[in-house]
Amino acid sequence: MCALFDKFRDMAVRKALAEIKDRLLNPALKGIGIVTQIAYRDKKLSLTCQLNGLEDSPIEVSVGTIAIADDASQLRLGDFEANRAFAQNALNLFAARTYDVPDTTAVRFSLKTAKKVLGL
């Protein structure tokens, strides 16, 4: 029974993260690049990003601080680490903050799911 629950939880997490990537992150990066992979491991959100003009140099990012409002109207991110110093510095200077989440059912539902399943 526990294995079935773990599979269901993993499936819910993958679906929620895919929705967050496709409906929140990639639209925010329009014209700059895209998130190609997203995962949650060891209490950190891990992303692989591909920036326009740097397609041969993917940027690996981890987000150490993630907080989601109970109603999923806001998302706070911080404590970024990256495999490229310029990306890490830029993220910590400009992206470490609280974001208002668009009032769309899919995005907020995905954030609420992630909050519950991951214990955020």
Buried (B, 14 or more C-beta within 10 A) or exposed (E): EEEEEEEEEEEBBEBBBEBBBBBBBBEEBEEEBBBEEBEBEEEBBBBBBBBEEEEEEBBBBBBEEBEBBEEBBBBEBBEBBBEBEEBBEEBBEEBBEEEEBEEEEEBBEBBBBBBEBBEB
